[in-house]
């Protein structure tokens, strides 16, 4: 039993989509600036495809069925932002403006976490220095 013609159309369409969309389409090739900053483009890819067909009976001798069909695909590639890696810090720079307050809040979360972490580490360092200075002062006091 041979393959139906629609299978061949679907296989060809899917193969062409695979050729157009690969991982480098979503996460682009990194770009390195002279100061060592690495910029990686990030895109959103959406695609869809459809195919269909029909067998038409024939009255010709010998009896042979005819097939008619078609297939199509559509792809949309939209850049959404860049990953910027600089001095050990990674930041997502969005191209699209924040549409809602929730989008803005979500976009600010990484910066807030970084600032809180920095403040906590500074506080720990100050406490550590305070303990060291108080212990060294007690060692310097003469015993009466």
N, C-alpha and C positions, 0 to 999 in steps of 0.2 A: 504494500500500500504506500503510495507516494505522499509527500507532504502537500498540504493544501496551499494554494498560492498566497492566502492571507498570512500564513506563518512566515513566508519569505519576506513579505512587505514589513511585517512587524519586526523581524530580526534586523532588516536593513535600517529601519528607522531608529531602533534602539542603538545599533552600532554607531550611527552618525551622531546621536546624542552623546554617547560615551566619548567620541572623539572631540566634541566641542567642550564638554564639561569634565574637568578633572580637578584634583585637589589644588592645583596651582591657580585655578579660576577663583576658588573661594578664599584661600590664603595665598596671596601673591608672593613673588620672590622678594627676599629682603633687600633693602637698599641701605648701604652703609655710608654715612656722611663723613667728611674729613675729621670731625671731632670724635668719631667712634660711635655716634648715635646710630642705632639700627631702626629703620622704619619698615614695617610690614603692612602692606595693604590688605584689607579684609573686605570681601564682597558677599552679597546675598544672591544666591542663585535659585530661581524658581523655573520649573519646566513642567510641561505636560505634553501628552501625545495621545492621538486617537487614530484608530484605523477601523475600517469596515469594508464589507464587500457582500456580494451576492452571486449565487450560481444561477445561470439562466439555461433552461432546457433548450435543446435544439431538435428540430424535426428532420435535420439532414441525416443521410445514411452514410456511414454508420453513426449511430446516435452518439453525440458528443456534447457534453455540457460546456457552456462558456462561463467565464468568471469575469466579473467587473468589480473593481474596488479601489480604494485609495487609503493613504495614510498621511498623517501630518504631525508636526511637532512645533512647539513654540518654547523659546527660552528667554528668560529675562535675567540679566546680570546687573545688579545695582550695587555700586560701592557704598559701604556703610561707615567705614572709618579706617583708622590706622592704629596699629600697635607700635608704640614708641618705646624703645628700650635705651635708656640713657643712665650711665653711672649706676648700674644695678637696679634701677627703678623701672617698672613696666607700667605704662599708662595707655589707656584706650582713648584715642581722640576721635570723637564721632563727627561725621560729616553732616548728618541730618540734625536740625535743631530739635531741642526737646519740645514735644508738643503739649505735654501735660505736666502738672506739678509732680505727679508720681514719676514720670520719666526723669525730671530734674533731680529728684531725691535719689533715685536709683543711680544716676550718674555721679552724684556727689559722694556716695558711700565710700568708694576707695580712698578719696582724699581725706575724708573724716577719719577713717580707720588709721591712715598713715599719721595724721596729726595727733590723734589720741595715743598711738603707740610711741610717738616721739616724746610727747609730754610725760608719759609713764616712765620711759627710760631715763629721762632727765631727772625725774623725781627720785628714782632708785639710785642714780649716781650721786645726787645731793645727799641722800640719806647715808649712803656708803661713805662719802667723804666726811660727813658729820661724825659718824661712828669712829672713823680713823683718827680724826683730830681730837675727839674726846678721849680716846684710849691713849693717844700719844701724850696728851696733856697730863693724864693721870700718872704716866710713867716719868714725866719730867718733874713732878712735884716731889720735893724732898720729904723724907719721912722724918717726923719730929720725934 
